[in-house]
Amino acid sequence: MEIKNCNTSSITSLNTPLSIENVKHLFRRVGFGINHEEATKLAGKNPEEVVDTIITDAINSNPIDRPIWHDWDINDYPTNNADRNKLLVEQFEEHKYEYIDFLRKNNLIGRLSFFWTSHFVTTRTSHFCNSYQSQYVECINKYSIGNFKDFTREIGLTNAMLIYLDGAFSKKDNPNENYARELYELFTLGEGIGYTEQDIVETSRALTGYFIEGVSHTKCSPIVFKSENFDNTEKEIFGKKGNWDYFDVIEILFEEKKELIAQHICRKFYNFFVHPDARSSKAEEIINELAITFVANNFEIAPVLSMLFKSEHFYDNSTVGVIIKSPFDLFLNATKELSIPFTDRAFAVIQQGTRGTGQRIFSPPDVSGWDRDQGWINSDFIINRWLFLEGYIQEAFFNDKESFRKLALTIVGDIGNTTNNPDTIARLIIDAILAKGLHSEDDYQAAFDIFRSDVSETYYEGGSTPFWTLATFQKAPTQVFLLIKYLVREPEFQLK
């Protein structure tokens, strides 16, 4: 079922303090969630202060440490195939761990990094070279909240992109159109917008000259520019004639098509951060405002996102709980909001779970990136979402049962020491974990029944000897676990 965009709020900055619900909404969108204790500390602050801190932290974030093999080529690997392949697998597992931990620990820069890997798409399986992959991720993280023009120029020269879109196989006597097409169609302008097929043909000639040295790119051979492979003749791109090369293409593109580029990227920001449906008149108005800001700031990303995340439009109730969590959202959001430790075992389960629900790290299905929203929900994926996440939470419970009591007490506060009514406690936990709570009172009652578990009614409020409290009752951690395990299967849990 399609979720219609009914948001009529403006791009004007929200001028009221953030509620705890606002804070959680913000961090579910700009990051992978926030735990209740941290959200409580930010509630009551004004949006400008919180968003400015988020933006500043992203700009000043520490990069992932370069692995020792970041610049390795064929000569640095064992000549024996078995030894080389074993080392490649070990390095790649290390790289995936570091990257997923980076996503988990950071907010906006992690979220943006993951967003851009589904925009400037490459796949590790196209090259099987860990140094290519590390260099690609470094470029993504460096420019994620930097200048989009610089980003576009630099990402196209990464070895991973030159392989993935055949830039390293394009010569003057046989230019390949793949990168030229995706540069316009997906990366900057949008399909069929602002370019012609002849522009693609001419641009492909300007992008010739890059060449793989050695026998095989699967062994990390260097990619270099060779002038003898470059089409050194006049080309006409967007009506401009000259002996253009790769760098000229980027300059011409961002000069001649700046408004269209801004519209395309701001629409993607809107779909990703605000609402999956950007077709309403108000959404178009918001995107136009963002695009104007983008162009006015020479394609700096930070001012656009700052404007968006401070706006009344972003916090409108109609935007809350309308985006279906991706598999990585599902697991990393649970990790952060349920305070599950990121152990080696957790990393393994996250990898297995996201792969089993359709999102394999560094492997979007094609150049257009991962499907979003309802693409994550089908008969196979929904069952796997339940089972893998239930298993993840269950393992965390077996490792530390009391952490579930602690989680619940953090949410409910002092009432956890005083009330004998489990329904009061359960409602607070549900509303803290779900973006918009449950759909109806009947749904709440079904959850209350799960939370009450098989504990005798005599222990609760109204019994002959009520002494149940969340803080003291021995079985309370199990009750919290069973409630969360139940919520995982509810439709509302799939939304952020």
C-alpha positions as CSV (number, residue, x, y, z in Angstrom):
1,M,0.0,0.0,0.0
2,E,1.4,3.4,-1.0
3,I,1.9,6.0,1.8
4,K,0.6,9.3,0.6
5,N,2.5,12.5,1.5
6,C,0.1,14.8,3.3
7,N,2.7,17.1,4.8
8,T,1.8,20.8,4.4
9,S,4.3,22.3,6.8
10,S,6.9,24.7,5.5
11,I,10.7,24.8,5.2
12,T,10.7,27.5,7.9
13,S,12.8,26.5,10.9
14,L,10.9,24.9,13.8
15,N,10.9,27.4,16.6
16,T,9.8,25.2,19.5
17,P,12.0,23.0,21.7
18,L,12.4,19.4,20.5
19,S,10.3,16.8,22.3
20,I,11.8,13.3,23.0
21,E,9.7,12.0,20.1
22,N,11.2,14.8,17.8
23,V,14.7,13.8,18.9
24,K,14.2,10.1,18.2
25,H,12.6,10.9,14.8
26,L,15.6,13.1,13.9
27,F,18.2,10.5,14.9
28,R,16.3,7.6,13.1
29,R,16.6,9.7,10.0
30,V,20.1,11.4,10.3
31,G,21.7,8.3,11.8
32,F,20.7,4.8,12.8
33,G,18.8,5.8,16.0
34,I,19.6,7.0,19.5
35,N,19.1,5.3,22.9
36,H,16.5,6.7,25.3
37,E,18.9,8.1,27.8
38,E,20.7,10.2,25.1
39,A,17.5,11.3,23.6
40,T,16.2,12.5,27.0
41,K,19.3,14.7,27.4
42,L,18.6,16.4,24.0
43,A,14.8,16.8,24.6
44,G,14.0,20.5,25.3
45,K,16.8,21.9,23.3
46,N,16.0,24.0,20.2
47,P,16.4,22.3,16.8
48,E,19.1,24.7,15.6
49,E,21.4,23.8,18.5
50,V,20.9,20.1,18.0
51,V,21.2,20.1,14.2
52,D,24.2,22.4,14.2
53,T,26.0,19.9,16.5
54,I,25.0,17.0,14.3
55,I,26.3,18.8,11.2
56,T,29.5,19.9,12.9
57,D,30.2,16.4,14.2
58,A,29.7,15.0,10.7
59,I,32.1,17.6,9.2
60,N,34.7,17.0,11.9
61,S,34.3,13.2,12.1
62,N,37.3,11.0,12.1
63,P,37.8,8.9,9.0
64,I,38.1,5.1,9.1
65,D,41.7,4.2,9.7
66,R,43.5,3.2,6.5
67,P,44.3,-0.5,6.5
68,I,47.9,-1.4,5.7
69,W,46.7,-2.8,2.4
70,H,44.9,0.4,1.3
71,D,47.3,1.0,-1.6
72,W,48.3,-2.6,-2.3
73,D,48.5,-3.8,-5.9
74,I,49.2,-7.1,-7.5
75,N,52.8,-7.1,-6.4
76,D,51.9,-7.0,-2.7
77,Y,49.9,-10.2,-2.8
78,P,51.0,-13.8,-2.7
79,T,51.5,-15.3,-6.2
80,N,49.8,-18.5,-5.1
81,N,46.1,-18.3,-5.9
82,A,44.9,-20.0,-2.7
83,D,47.0,-17.9,-0.5
84,R,46.1,-14.7,-2.3
85,N,42.3,-15.5,-2.1
86,K,42.5,-16.4,1.6
87,L,44.2,-13.0,2.3
88,L,41.7,-11.1,0.2
89,V,38.8,-12.7,2.2
90,E,40.4,-11.9,5.5
91,Q,41.1,-8.3,4.5
92,F,37.6,-7.8,3.3
93,E,36.0,-9.2,6.5
94,E,38.2,-6.7,8.4
95,H,37.0,-3.9,6.1
96,K,33.3,-4.8,6.5
97,Y,33.6,-4.9,10.3
98,E,35.3,-1.4,10.4
99,Y,32.7,0.0,8.0
100,I,29.6,-1.3,9.9
101,D,31.2,-0.2,13.2
102,F,31.7,3.3,11.6
103,L,28.0,3.4,10.6
104,R,26.9,2.3,14.1
105,K,29.1,4.8,16.0
106,N,28.5,7.8,13.8
107,N,25.3,9.7,13.1
108,L,25.0,11.8,10.0
109,I,28.3,11.0,8.4
110,G,27.5,7.3,8.8
111,R,24.0,7.7,7.4
112,L,25.3,9.8,4.5
113,S,28.1,7.4,3.7
114,F,25.5,4.6,3.4
115,F,23.3,6.9,1.3
116,W,26.0,7.7,-1.2
117,T,27.0,4.1,-1.6
118,S,23.5,3.6,-3.1
119,H,23.9,6.7,-5.3
120,F,27.5,6.5,-6.6
121,V,27.2,2.8,-6.9
122,T,30.0,0.3,-7.3
123,T,30.2,-3.3,-6.1
124,R,33.1,-5.2,-4.7
125,T,32.2,-8.2,-6.8
126,S,33.0,-6.2,-9.9
127,H,36.7,-6.0,-9.0
128,F,37.4,-8.3,-6.0
129,C,40.1,-5.8,-5.0
130,N,40.2,-4.7,-1.4
131,S,42.4,-1.7,-2.0
132,Y,40.0,-0.5,-4.7
133,Q,37.2,-0.9,-2.2
134,S,39.0,0.9,0.6
135,Q,39.9,3.8,-1.6
136,Y,36.2,4.0,-2.8
137,V,34.9,4.1,0.8
138,E,37.6,6.7,1.8
139,C,36.3,8.9,-1.1
140,I,32.7,8.4,-0.1
141,N,33.4,9.4,3.5
142,K,35.6,12.3,2.6
143,Y,32.9,14.0,0.5
144,S,29.7,12.7,2.1
145,I,29.0,16.1,3.6
146,G,31.4,18.1,1.5
147,N,31.1,19.7,-2.0
148,F,28.9,17.7,-4.4
149,K,30.7,18.9,-7.5
150,D,34.1,17.8,-6.1
151,F,32.5,14.6,-5.0
152,T,31.2,13.8,-8.4
153,R,34.6,14.5,-10.0
154,E,36.6,12.5,-7.5
155,I,34.4,9.4,-7.2
156,G,34.5,9.0,-11.0
157,L,38.3,8.6,-10.8
158,T,38.3,5.9,-8.1
159,N,39.5,2.5,-9.4
160,A,36.3,0.9,-8.2
161,M,34.2,3.2,-10.4
162,L,36.5,3.0,-13.3
163,I,36.1,-0.8,-13.3
164,Y,32.4,-0.9,-12.4
165,L,31.2,1.4,-15.2
166,D,33.9,0.4,-17.7
167,G,35.9,3.6,-17.6
168,A,39.1,1.6,-17.5
169,F,38.1,-0.1,-20.8
170,S,37.3,3.0,-22.8
171,K,39.7,3.9,-25.7
172,K,39.5,6.5,-28.4
173,D,38.8,3.9,-31.1
174,N,36.2,2.2,-28.9
175,P,34.7,4.6,-26.3
176,N,32.4,3.0,-23.8
177,E,29.2,4.9,-22.9
178,N,28.4,3.3,-19.5
179,Y,30.0,6.0,-17.3
180,A,28.8,8.9,-19.4
181,R,25.2,7.6,-19.3
182,E,25.1,7.0,-15.5
183,L,26.9,10.3,-14.8
184,Y,23.9,12.0,-16.3
185,E,21.0,9.6,-15.8
186,L,21.7,8.5,-12.2
187,F,24.4,10.6,-10.6
188,T,23.5,14.2,-11.5
189,L,20.5,14.9,-13.7
190,G,17.9,12.1,-13.6
191,E,16.8,9.8,-16.3
192,G,16.0,11.6,-19.6
193,I,16.4,15.0,-18.0
194,G,18.7,17.7,-19.5
195,Y,20.8,15.6,-21.9
196,T,20.5,13.9,-25.2
197,E,21.9,10.6,-26.6
198,Q,24.4,12.6,-28.6
199,D,25.6,14.3,-25.3
200,I,26.3,10.8,-24.0
201,V,28.1,9.8,-27.2
202,E,30.3,12.9,-27.1
203,T,30.9,12.7,-23.3
204,S,32.0,9.1,-23.7
205,R,34.7,10.3,-26.0
206,A,35.9,12.8,-23.4
207,L,36.1,10.1,-20.8
208,T,38.6,7.9,-22.7
209,G,42.2,7.3,-21.8
210,Y,42.1,5.3,-18.5
211,F,43.8,1.9,-18.7
212,I,44.5,-1.0,-16.4
213,E,48.2,-1.9,-16.2
214,G,49.0,-5.5,-15.9
215,V,47.0,-8.6,-16.6
216,S,43.9,-8.4,-14.4
217,H,42.0,-5.9,-12.3
218,T,40.9,-8.7,-10.0
219,K,44.5,-8.7,-8.7
220,C,44.5,-4.9,-8.0
221,S,46.5,-3.8,-11.0
222,P,47.0,0.0,-11.1
223,I,44.7,2.1,-13.3
224,V,46.4,5.0,-15.1
225,F,45.7,7.7,-17.7
226,K,47.4,7.1,-21.0
227,S,47.3,9.9,-23.5
228,E,47.6,7.6,-26.4
229,N,44.3,6.0,-25.5
230,F,42.5,9.4,-25.2
231,D,40.3,10.8,-28.0
232,N,42.2,14.0,-28.6
233,T,39.7,15.6,-30.9
234,E,36.8,18.2,-30.6
235,K,33.6,17.1,-28.8
236,E,30.3,19.0,-28.4
237,I,28.7,18.6,-25.0
238,F,25.6,20.6,-24.0
239,G,26.2,22.9,-27.0
240,K,29.8,23.6,-26.0
241,K,32.6,22.6,-28.4
242,G,36.2,21.9,-27.5
243,N,38.8,19.1,-27.0
244,W,37.1,18.2,-23.7
245,D,38.5,15.7,-21.2
246,Y,37.1,14.2,-18.0
247,F,37.7,17.3,-15.9
248,D,36.1,19.6,-18.6
249,V,33.0,17.4,-18.6
250,I,32.5,18.0,-14.9
251,E,33.0,21.7,-15.2
252,I,30.6,22.0,-18.2
253,L,28.0,19.8,-16.5
254,F,27.9,21.8,-13.3
255,E,27.9,25.1,-15.1
256,E,25.3,24.4,-17.7
257,K,23.0,22.1,-15.7
258,K,23.3,23.5,-12.1
259,E,19.6,23.9,-11.4
260,L,18.8,20.4,-12.8
261,I,21.5,18.8,-10.7
262,A,20.3,20.6,-7.6
263,Q,16.7,19.4,-8.2
264,H,17.8,15.8,-8.7
265,I,20.0,15.6,-5.6
266,C,17.6,17.5,-3.4
267,R,14.7,15.2,-4.5
268,K,16.8,12.2,-3.5
269,F,17.6,13.9,-0.1
270,Y,13.8,14.5,0.4
271,N,12.9,10.9,-0.5
272,F,15.6,9.5,1.7
273,F,15.3,11.7,4.8
274,V,11.7,12.9,4.8
275,H,9.1,10.9,2.8
276,P,9.2,8.3,0.1
277,D,6.6,10.2,-1.9
278,A,7.9,13.6,-3.2
279,R,5.1,14.2,-5.7
280,S,2.9,16.5,-3.6
281,S,2.8,20.2,-4.4
282,K,4.2,21.0,-1.0
283,A,7.0,18.5,-1.4
284,E,7.9,20.1,-4.7
285,E,8.0,23.5,-3.0
286,I,10.3,22.2,-0.3
287,I,12.6,20.5,-2.9
288,N,12.7,23.8,-4.9
289,E,13.8,25.7,-1.8
290,L,16.5,23.2,-1.0
291,A,17.7,23.3,-4.6
292,I,18.0,27.1,-4.5
293,T,20.1,26.8,-1.3
294,F,22.2,24.1,-3.0
295,V,23.1,26.3,-6.0
296,A,23.6,29.4,-3.9
297,N,26.1,27.5,-1.8
298,N,28.0,26.2,-4.8
299,F,26.9,22.6,-4.2
300,E,28.0,22.4,-0.6
301,I,25.9,19.7,1.0
302,A,25.9,20.8,4.7
303,P,23.7,24.0,4.2
304,V,21.0,22.0,2.4
305,L,20.8,19.3,5.1
306,S,20.9,21.9,7.9
307,M,18.0,23.7,6.3
308,L,16.0,20.5,6.0
309,F,16.7,19.1,9.4
310,K,15.7,22.3,11.2
311,S,12.5,22.8,9.2
312,E,8.9,22.5,10.4
313,H,8.4,20.2,7.4
314,F,10.9,17.6,8.6
315,Y,9.2,17.3,12.1
316,D,5.6,17.3,10.8
317,N,3.8,14.4,12.3
318,S,2.9,13.1,8.8
319,T,6.6,12.4,8.2
320,V,7.0,10.2,11.3
321,G,6.9,6.4,10.8
322,V,6.4,6.5,7.0
323,I,9.7,5.1,5.8
324,I,10.2,1.4,5.8
325,K,13.5,0.4,7.5
326,S,16.1,-1.0,5.3
327,P,17.8,-4.2,6.6
328,F,20.7,-2.2,8.0
329,D,18.3,0.3,9.6
330,L,16.5,-2.7,11.2
331,F,19.6,-4.1,12.8
332,L,21.6,-1.0,13.5
333,N,18.6,0.8,14.9
334,A,18.0,-2.2,17.2
335,T,21.6,-2.2,18.2
336,K,21.5,1.5,19.2
337,E,18.0,1.8,20.7
338,L,18.1,-1.5,22.5
339,S,21.8,-1.0,23.6
340,I,23.0,-4.3,22.2
341,P,26.8,-4.5,22.4
342,F,28.6,-4.6,19.0
343,T,30.7,-7.8,19.5
344,D,32.3,-10.0,16.9
345,R,29.2,-12.2,17.2
346,A,26.8,-9.3,16.8
347,F,28.7,-8.3,13.6
348,A,28.4,-11.8,12.2
349,V,24.6,-11.9,13.0
350,I,24.1,-8.4,11.4
351,Q,25.9,-9.5,8.3
352,Q,23.9,-12.7,8.1
353,G,20.7,-10.9,8.9
354,T,21.1,-8.1,6.4
355,R,22.2,-10.5,3.7
356,G,19.2,-12.7,4.4
357,T,16.8,-9.7,4.1
358,G,18.1,-8.3,0.8
359,Q,21.0,-5.9,1.6
360,R,24.4,-7.3,1.2
361,I,27.1,-4.8,2.3
362,F,28.9,-3.2,-0.7
363,S,26.7,-5.1,-3.2
364,P,23.7,-3.1,-4.4
365,P,21.8,-5.1,-7.0
366,D,22.6,-2.7,-9.9
367,V,23.9,0.7,-10.7
368,S,20.6,2.4,-9.6
369,G,21.3,1.2,-6.0
370,W,19.1,-0.6,-3.5
371,D,15.4,-0.6,-3.8
372,R,13.8,1.3,-0.9
373,D,10.7,1.2,1.2
374,Q,8.2,-1.4,-0.1
375,G,11.1,-3.1,-2.0
376,W,12.2,-4.4,1.5
377,I,8.8,-6.1,2.2
378,N,7.8,-9.3,0.4
379,S,6.8,-12.7,1.6
380,D,10.4,-13.9,1.9
381,F,12.0,-10.8,3.3
382,I,9.4,-10.1,6.0
383,I,9.7,-13.6,7.5
384,N,13.5,-13.3,7.4
385,R,13.2,-9.8,9.0
386,W,11.3,-11.4,11.9
387,L,13.4,-14.4,12.3
388,F,16.9,-12.9,12.0
389,L,16.0,-10.0,14.3
390,E,14.3,-12.2,16.8
391,G,17.5,-14.3,16.9
392,Y,19.7,-11.2,17.3
393,I,17.7,-9.9,20.2
394,Q,17.4,-13.4,21.8
395,E,21.2,-13.8,21.7
396,A,21.6,-10.5,23.4
397,F,19.1,-11.6,26.1
398,F,20.9,-14.8,26.7
399,N,24.2,-13.0,27.0
400,D,22.9,-10.4,29.5
401,K,19.4,-10.8,30.8
402,E,19.6,-7.9,33.3
403,S,20.4,-5.5,30.4
404,F,16.8,-5.8,29.4
405,R,15.6,-4.6,32.8
406,K,18.1,-1.8,32.7
407,L,16.9,-0.8,29.2
408,A,13.3,-0.7,30.4
409,L,14.1,1.2,33.6
410,T,16.0,3.8,31.5
411,I,12.8,4.3,29.5
412,V,10.2,4.4,32.2
413,G,12.2,6.2,34.9
414,D,11.2,6.2,38.6
415,I,7.8,4.7,37.9
416,G,9.7,1.4,37.4
417,N,10.3,1.4,41.2
418,T,6.7,2.2,42.2
419,T,3.9,1.0,39.9
420,N,2.4,-2.5,40.2
421,N,0.6,-2.0,36.8
422,P,2.5,-3.8,34.0
423,D,0.3,-2.3,31.3
424,T,1.6,1.2,32.3
425,I,5.2,0.0,32.0
426,A,4.5,-1.9,28.7
427,R,2.9,1.2,27.1
428,L,5.9,3.4,27.9
429,I,8.3,0.8,26.4
430,I,6.2,0.3,23.3
431,D,6.0,4.1,22.6
432,A,9.7,4.5,23.2
433,I,10.7,1.8,20.7
434,L,8.1,2.4,17.9
435,A,8.1,5.6,15.9
436,K,4.3,6.1,16.4
437,G,3.3,3.5,18.9
438,L,0.8,0.7,18.0
439,H,-2.2,1.3,15.7
440,S,-5.1,0.7,18.1
441,E,-5.9,0.0,21.8
442,D,-6.6,-3.6,20.8
443,D,-3.1,-3.8,19.5
444,Y,-1.8,-2.4,22.8
445,Q,-3.9,-4.9,24.8
446,A,-2.4,-7.8,22.8
447,A,1.1,-6.5,23.6
448,F,0.1,-6.0,27.3
449,D,-0.9,-9.6,27.5
450,I,2.5,-10.7,26.1
451,F,4.3,-8.5,28.7
452,R,2.2,-9.9,31.6
453,S,3.5,-13.3,30.5
454,D,2.6,-16.2,32.7
455,V,3.1,-14.1,35.9
456,S,0.2,-14.6,38.3
457,E,-2.3,-11.8,38.5
458,T,-1.9,-11.8,42.3
459,Y,1.5,-10.1,41.8
460,Y,0.0,-7.2,39.9
461,E,-2.1,-4.2,40.9
462,G,-5.4,-5.4,42.3
463,G,-4.1,-8.7,43.5
464,S,-4.3,-9.8,47.1
465,T,-0.5,-9.2,47.6
466,P,0.7,-7.0,44.8
467,F,4.5,-6.6,44.8
468,W,5.4,-6.7,41.2
469,T,7.6,-3.9,40.0
470,L,9.9,-3.7,37.0
471,A,12.8,-2.8,39.2
472,T,12.5,-5.8,41.6
473,F,10.6,-8.7,40.1
474,Q,12.9,-11.5,39.2
475,K,11.2,-12.4,35.9
476,A,10.9,-8.7,34.7
477,P,13.9,-9.0,32.3
478,T,12.2,-11.9,30.6
479,Q,9.0,-9.9,30.3
480,V,10.8,-7.1,28.6
481,F,12.5,-9.5,26.2
482,L,9.2,-11.2,25.3
483,L,7.6,-7.8,24.7
484,I,10.4,-6.6,22.4
485,K,10.4,-10.0,20.6
486,Y,6.6,-9.6,20.0
487,L,7.0,-6.0,18.7
488,V,9.6,-7.1,16.1
489,R,6.8,-8.8,14.2
490,E,4.4,-5.8,14.3
491,P,4.1,-3.7,11.2
492,E,4.9,-0.5,13.2
493,F,8.3,-1.9,14.0
494,Q,9.2,-1.9,10.3
495,L,8.8,1.8,10.1
496,K,10.9,4.8,11.1
